[in-house]
Each structure stands twice: as structure tokens, then as C-alpha cells.
Amino acid sequence: DAPILETSNANRGTVIDSHRIAELPLQSRSPMALATLVAGVNYNAQAIYLRPFDNGALADWSMNGGANRNNEFLLDGVPNNANINGNNIAYVPPAEAVQEFKVATNSYDAQYGRTAGGVVNMSLKSGTNNLHGVGYEFYRRKWLDANSFLLNAANKPKVDHYLDQYGFSIDGPV
């Protein structure tokens, strides 16, 4: 029987696993965009700023009513914060490199004492004995997009949209 009450620590949070990262749509190809799936996490920036190179907007959220941009970001247990114009993420790995991450919305455990918000602990995939990789291109064009609600209501056409995002990831023995 599994215990009904978690007694080993006081943290509350949710794990976003590799299956969710691979299968759910990511506007920016950043796994951090999935943090809003966790109850209590509120994204406070405009969705247009969810870009792979915009580390500030990817960190622009609050947890459980805490102050905005006061969260701790860990990468394999190491601090991953860039404190420039608020609390930003120093390095956001591509979705293909992330095994999972846990968003702890209430971090009462003594090991997390450097934050006024929540804690995001991201784990990278480890290497394997075989060489393997992935290549991708995300091709977005106006004719593939639906029109927005506001443009439809005003009886206006879709706006131009051209976005290509491509890359690759290779993994293997070191």
C-alpha cells in the first residue's frame, strides 16, 4: 500500500516527464513553457515572448501567489539563475535534451532556502552506449494557422506569419 500522506518532505509540486515534453505542443520548443501545467503556476508575460532565446520571459511567472520572478531554477541540482532585470533562467536546454523537471510550488524543505517563490529542478538526459540523434524543423506559415478570435470578430484576415525553427541533438558515449 502506498502512503496517503507524504511524510518524507513538505514540498508540493508536479513532475513534467519526458513523455509530456515530447508529446505536448511547445510554442518555443522550450520545456519551461510546460511549467504552467502545474497548479498554482501563473505565467505573467505575453505569450509572444515565449521564444527559445528569451530567457527572461520564460522565467516570468509566479507560484501560489508569490512575487513574480522570485523562483529558483536548478539544472541537475545546480543553480541555473541569471539575476539580470529580475530572476531569469541562465540556460534553457532544448526539449530533446530534457529528461524531466519538477516544479515545487511550495518549497518548505530546508534545502531550498534561496527563493521567495517556487523551485524548478530540471534533469537532463544522460548519455548512452550507442550514438543516436534527432533532427527537426518546425515550419509555421500563415496558411497553416487559424485566424485569431479578435480578427474573426472584426472580419479581418489573418496576419502574416513566417517562423522556421530547426535544429538537431546528438547523444552517445563520451
N, C-alpha and C positions, 0 to 999 in steps of 0.2 A: 504494500500500500504506500502510495506517495503521501507525504505530509500535506495537510490542507493549508497550514500556515508556514511561511518561510521564516525560519528562526536563525539561520546562519548569518544573515546580514539584514540591514534595514533599507537597502536600496530598492527602489521600484523602477521598473523600466521594461523595455522590449528589445528583443534581438531581431535585427533585419538580416536574414540569412542569404546565402549566395543564390538560392533559388529565386527569391524575391528580386534581388538585384539584377539577375539575368532576365527575368520574365516581365517585370513591370516596366512600363514606358518611362524613360528618363529624358526630359527635355534637353538637359545639358550634358547627358552622359556622365553625370556626377552622381555617385551613390548617396551623397549628402542630401540630395533632393528628396530622398525617401524618408528622411527623419520626420517629416510631417505626418507619416502614417501612425506615429506613436501618440497615444492620448496625452494631451497636455502640452504638446509642442505647437507653437504658433509661428508661422512664417510672417515676418513683418516688412519685407521688401516687395517690390513689384516683381511679378513673375518674369518679366523681360530680362531681369538681371541674373537669372539662373543660367549663367554661362560657364563653360569649363575653365575659363581664365579669370573669373571674377570671384576670388576667394572671400571678399568682404560680404557680398550678397548671399553667398552660400552659408554664411555664419550668422545671418541677420534673422535670428529667431529667439524667442523666449520660451521658457519651460515652466509650466504650472504657476503662472502669474509672476514669475521672477522678472528681473530687469532684462531688457533687450541686450543682446551681445555680451552676456556675462556667463558663458558656458565654457567648460573645459573640453578641449579636443585632444584625444590621445591616439597615437598611431602605434600599434603593437605595444601599448603601455607607456610610450614615451610622449611627453608633452608636444603638441603639434599646434601651438597657438602662435599667431603673429599679432602682437598688440600694436597695431597701427590704425589710427582712427577708429577705435573700438576694438573689440576682440574678433580677429579674423582667423581663418584656418591657414596655417603656413603652407601645407602641401595637401592637395586633394588628389589621391590616386585615381586612375581610370577605373571604371566599373569592372573591367575584366581582371584587375589585379586584387580586388577585394574579396575576401572570404566571407566576412560578416562584420557587422558592427552592432554594438549595444548602446541604446540611448537610455541612460539612467536619469529619469526626470526628478527623482528625489534621492539625492546622494548624501545620506546621513552617515555613511561609513567613514571612519577616520582617515582612510587612505585618500579620500577626495576632499581636500581642505582648501584648495586654491580657487574656488569658484563661488559665485553668488547665484549661479543657475544650475543647469544640469551638466552631465558628463557624457561625452560621446567617445567610446573606445572602439576604434576600428582595427580589425585584424586583416593582414594581407595574406594572400595565398602563398604557401611555401612551394619550393621547387620540387621537381620530380626527377626520376632517373631517365626519363625519356624526353626528347626535345619535342615540343608542340607549341602551337601558337594560334592566333586568331587575327584576321584582318577584317576591317569593317568600313563601310561608308554609309552615312545617314544622309539621304538625299531628300531635301524638302523644297517643294516648289508651290507656287500659288495654285496651280490646277489640282494639286493633291490635298490642299487644305479646305476645310469647311469655312464658311463665312461666319463672322462673329455675330453674337446676338444683337449687339448695338447697330452694326452695319445692316443687318437684315431688317431691323425695326425701322431704320431710316431709308430703306430701299436703296442702299448703296452697294456697289460691287466690292469684291474682296480687294485687299491691298496687295501690292507686290511682295513676294516673299521668296528669297533665294538663300538657302543655307545648306552648305555642304560641310559635314564633319566626318573626317576619316582618320584612321589610324591603325595601329597593329600592336600586338602584345606577343612576346615570345618568352617561353619559360622552359627550363630544363636544368640539368645538373650544373653545379658550379665547379 
